[in-house]
Every structure is written in C-alpha cells, then in structure tokens.
Amino acid sequence: MPVLRILHLVGSAHNDFYCDLSRLYAQDCLAGTADQSHYNFQIAYITPDRQWRFPDSLSREDIAITKPIPLSDAIQFLTAQNIDIMLPQMFCIPGMTEYRALFDLLDIPYIGNTPDIMAITAHKARTKAIVEAAGVKVPRGELLCQGDIPTITPPAIVKPASSDNSLGMTLVKEATDYDAALKKAFEYASEVIVEEFIELGREVRCGIIVKDGELVGLPLEEYLLDPHSKPIRSHADKLQQTDDGNLGFAAKDNKKSWIVDPNDPMTQKVQQVAKKCHQALGCRHYSLFDFRIDPEGQPWFLEAGLYCSFAPKSVISSMAKAVGIPLNELLMMAINETLGSNKKALQN
C-alpha cells in the first residue's frame, strides 16, 4: 500500500489566538497519528498576515526559521507536492471557508465539511434555523444588531452569532444586565443572539461519524455543570493559557467533562437528534453538536462544531476511543470516506 502524503493545514488568517489554538490541536494530531509506514505528513502554516510557511514541525523555532511566502508562491509549491489529501486544522472563519475552497480549486481532496456548510454553521442563528426546520427543538431566540433591544424576558443567554469557545457569552438574569452583556458580545461579532435560557438537566455533546456511507452515533460527552453555582460553560472551561503563553486544554481531565456510558438511556435519544442535524445541514465525514437537556429529558440544540483535528484530545477522537475505535482507525475511516470507495486508503 503506497504511503499517503497528507498535508496538515494549520494556523489562522484571522488572529494569533486562532493560530495558537490550531497549532495546539495539530501538534497533538501529528504526534498521535505518526505512522511512517502509512503516512507522509507535510505542514502548511498560515499566519494572520496571510503568509504561508512550510515548516518541518510546529515548534515555534521551526516556524520562525521557515521563510514566509505569499499565496501565489504557496499554490505553486502545493501543486508540485503530489498531495493525496489535506487535513484542515484551521478554526478561524477564513480557515474554515476560503482556505478549504482553495483546495477545492486545486482539486486536492480534504477531510471534513465543505466551505459552504462551514460558513453556515459558523453563524449560530442560521444553523439553528436549518435544524429547527428539520424538526429539531431549539431555544426561542432573536438575532440582534447594534442598537437593537432584546424582547426576551430573562433568564436569557447572550452570545455572539459567530464566535466559538464561549467567547463573549453571558447568562443574563435581570433585564438591567442586558446592556453589559450585549456590549461584551458585540466585541466578538457584529450580530448577537439572545435566546431563552434552558433550565439545566444536563449538557452534552454528540459526535457523528460516517462509516461506509452510514451515520454512526458516538458516545456522548457530558460537562460538569450545576443549576445554581455553574449553570453554563465559560471560555475558561474550554481553554486555558499556560505560564509560558501557550494555550492548553482545560476540559480534558475527566473532571470537567467525561464520556457518558453508551448504555445511558439518553444516549440513543440524543444520537437520533444529532443524525437529524447532520442530514439537515448536509454534513459529510463527521459532525459534532452541543445539546442542552432540560430537567424533563428533552434535548435542545445549542450549536454545531464541525471540526475534528484527529488529535487524541479531540472530542470525536475521545468518543470513538470509548467504543473501541482507536485514533488511527478513526483517521483511516475519514480518509476512506474522503477518497471514496474506489480508493480505499488503508487496508488491515
């Protein structure tokens, strides 16, 4: 079986935060999936000035000594590399949309969802509208621009329409708190969602993978919350900055989050809703959705997060591992789905 040339597309065309986030997950993936008998990895690293680098590794030192080149030179370089498949590791909106579209133009296949689907799901209100039309329950909400006044009676959630990792999100308990919450949210996006607060029963995330064209529901991941002391997740629950300035994983210690026993009666119920979301949005290869489960056991769709770095600490990787799918097998499945049934990438 020939060795596959896989390009890891890393960095951010938006800001340093997304650059560091991308590098964090991509480094974990490179270490966790290294297998020279199957893969030949190459790295493309994009910085917020939209310059490209092709470093030997993702260490700060290797990135620093690699010459930056413009897009035109990068395209010329990429087309000469005989790349079999690209693995997107960029989390900023340009990285999830226009950079994936570039690889469509270059006719280089890539794992994960297409630019149009990524653009839709990057906007929480549009995503909610699509899944709601498919019969999925979503919290009642409204989309506001600067100067608009919320009409939803608190308690309510205020969050940017297009921001991840709970940046800019606030639980508003009194109407007098709206001004501060809106000001905070508008720092991250030009549109803000205000939606009804769903009382806490549980909060979970559900992953879907595609195997031989069939949707497979993975075990749920549940988050440590408390109706009184901690009713919602914050940015600090997801990422943390270490003393040396690097980003680190915050929710991967089995204390703030854990994999739910697949026999939990809520698992199958949420998986069915997640599959409905996957199909409604037109996802491919894999998908990931957050749900709030109210005290009566009703799942409510919160948002989609349609990316997986195939790092050991990626959510989908952790879910798959819990049902006996190791990381390299998970990556194989995604490669096979990407390249198609006529080009089975790896055979055991």
Secondary structure, 3 states (H helix, E strand, C coil): CCCEEEEEEEECCCCHHHHHHHHHHHHHHHHHCCCCCCEEEEEEEECCCCCEECCCCCCHHHHHHCCCECHHHHHHHHHCCCCCEEEECCCCHHHHCHHHHHHHHCCCCECCCCHHHHHHHCCHHHHHHHHHHCCCCCCCEEEEECCCCCCCCCCEEEEECCCCCCCCCEEECCHHHHHHHHHHHHCCCCEEEEEECCCCCEEEEEEEEEECCEEEECCCEEECCECCCECCCCHHHCEEECCCCCEEECCCCCCCEEECCCCCHHHHHHHHHHHHHHHHHCCCCEEEEEEEECCCCCEEEEEECCCCCCCCCCHHHHHHHHCCCCHHHHHHHHHHHHHCHHHCCCCC
